[in-house]
Amino acid sequence: MLAGVGLAATAARVDAEEIQRAADLRFGRAVHAVTALADGRFLVTGGFSVQPEPVPLAEILDPVEGAFRVIGPMAVPRFGHTASLLPDGTVLIAGGWDGSGSVLAAAEIFDPATETFRPLPPLHEARAGHGAIVLADGRALLIGGAGAGQIFLASAETFDHRTGRFTPVGSMSEARENHAAVRLADGRVLVSGGHQGRRDARRILASAELFDPSTNRFTPAGPLRFARHKHDAVLLRDGRVLITGGASRGDTPSDTSELYDPDQGAFSSGPRLQRSRFKHYGTSVPLDDGTVLILGGASQPERFLPAANRFELLTSAWLGGAESYAATARTGQGDILHTGGYGDDIRGAKTAWLIRPATSALPFPPLSNP
């Protein structure tokens, strides 16, 4: 049964996984970040409840305890940032927008041992709506985004937790914001789509690029089948990349998908999604059976079945109307947390959902709000 917030309904199953309503976040959040910590807890940072004011306090969820706990404040309140788990167990929080709409160069480190935030030296370029990928060598790669003064960035930089420094690397061939980035099995990073410009001047991109950590340079990866932005991309067990949804024209959600094969160096058309999805970057999660659970961008989740090359709608799961710019993460223990987002009212939601594999020795906690 659903637990917490006084609701009761049948929980949805994803083969061996079960989706259950969790306790509410303490603050409504959208355009925020969730990071799975090495100890199995989840860190929730930034975002806004009411645009454009970012939430200054962070939250921690221990899936065993079952309730969100407020921590912080952050060194700099922000939304549209990235929050990356580093090899030493700390979390790099970089960039984003502040409450005045300014793009931030500010960065900070979260230490799970002390549950405190520590400022870092600034980024080389202020950026928001960028991508962040932790490389196999432990560096965090920050890619593109919107920059200060209404510009769009082709630049990238890395952060090394061993030195505490940001270092510029080679630039992309095209500036882009709201793109998708994913680390391939060979350690390279695929960057796809995105846009330049605002409103009537916006241009949605069909280009893709590959970052090679051994050379610190980007090279073209061939065009996407469809130009798209505000989409998602996730690595499959067989080494291909699944790219879903987004928008190809304006902000009209798309039900298209495509697959990138790094051996062929090319994109191919994939099956149609069961629901059009948009503004769902980072909400697609690979499961242990090789399928992919897609939680964001629409009110109902669905699953990609690589062997059958099709999507399957989870008809028994309804995640509500706050589907845009939600945030999701999976721990090494297999727990998945899906949080927040906004709907038509553009207000950050407090809702949260917990997905736990059947192989877990932990039962679902009696999640209730204090």
Buried (B, 14 or more C-beta within 10 A) or exposed (E): EBBBBEEEEEBBBBEBBBBBBBBBBBBBBBBBBBBBBBEBBBBBBBBBBEBEEBBBBBBBBBBEEBBBBBBBEBBBBBBBBBBBBBBEBBBBBBBBBBBEEEBBBBBBBBEBEEBBBEEBEBBBBBBBBBBBBBBEEBBBBBBBBBBBEEEBBBBBBBBBBEEEEBEEBBBBEBBBBBBBBBBBBEEBBBBBBBBBEEEEEBEBBBBBBBBBBEEBBBEEBBBBBBBBBBBBBBBBBEEBBBBBBBBBEEEEBBBBBBBBEBEEEEBEEBBEBBBBBBBBBBBBBBBEBEBBBBBBBBEBBBBBBBEEEBBBBBEEBEBEBBBBBBBBBBBEBBBBBBBBBBBEEEBBBBBBBBBBBEEBEEEBBEBBBE
